[in-house]
């Protein structure tokens, strides 16, 4: 099978869409935080705690959608901690974010060992099942790839439009963007920069956690250590790649996912018998870095990103 044959198969694009789905959740969450002026480096750990919380909720018998809700709430809890330390107290967003990643990851691993001390292999749950959207799923190539997915995948793509609508077509979105560009103007309108930024971090962290929950509840059906595997850091890069715009950032997530799906299939070609598999594993990251370099040269960073704001200051 050559490269063109791979790119023209519905299974390849279906895999790319599945791989992109958790990235879209987390990227949109990070984008909301950064649009409000806060860099959330806790994303990796928040995805881990979301993956664990959602999986454990389902494992205990509470159902899939309650698992999604619990995962989101767990992410929002760590988002609240992050927001409290960085917004009103003005602590370093870099240090706090890395601390949140360590704390959330350690909390998930400790809770796992505490809950299942004798388990040697991760128990499995029944995850979300793919279902077809009538008519649309019959479209050649596109239909099986995009319209035969799980509910969380459809939700991820719907959120792209929802976040864009809120950011660019509502007063709330205008206030949020202004908090990341010119917070003094927000204060001049009688709005609380602190409340807007904290709300953005909390909501954004909730979406990151749902991205983590996708891995356990829609992809792997179990929780295991290192399952997030750097996806959080990739999402931070995707926000830059997308120039802080939801549509472009989601397109970047799909592009990275396509590279990832491609390297798996290339390993199964005759080339895979000659080239070390580590080279294929590098491909999506190398190509993503190149794309990031090209796109970031024209990106406009929110002017007040990572700049603390104190009421009354200009």
Secondary structure as GFF3:
##gff-version 3
##sequence-region A 1 314
A	DSSP	alpha_helix	3	7	.	.	.	ID=ss1
A	DSSP	alpha_helix	10	35	.	.	.	ID=ss2
A	DSSP	alpha_helix	43	59	.	.	.	ID=ss3
A	DSSP	alpha_helix	64	83	.	.	.	ID=ss4
A	DSSP	pi_helix	84	88	.	.	.	ID=ss5
A	DSSP	alpha_helix	93	115	.	.	.	ID=ss6
A	DSSP	beta_strand	131	132	.	.	.	ID=ss7
A	DSSP	three_ten_helix	136	138	.	.	.	ID=ss8
A	DSSP	alpha_helix	142	146	.	.	.	ID=ss9
A	DSSP	beta_strand	148	149	.	.	.	ID=ss10
A	DSSP	alpha_helix	151	169	.	.	.	ID=ss11
A	DSSP	alpha_helix	171	181	.	.	.	ID=ss12
A	DSSP	alpha_helix	183	188	.	.	.	ID=ss13
A	DSSP	alpha_helix	193	214	.	.	.	ID=ss14
A	DSSP	pi_helix	215	219	.	.	.	ID=ss15
A	DSSP	alpha_helix	231	241	.	.	.	ID=ss16
A	DSSP	alpha_helix	246	266	.	.	.	ID=ss17
A	DSSP	three_ten_helix	270	273	.	.	.	ID=ss18
A	DSSP	alpha_helix	277	296	.	.	.	ID=ss19
###
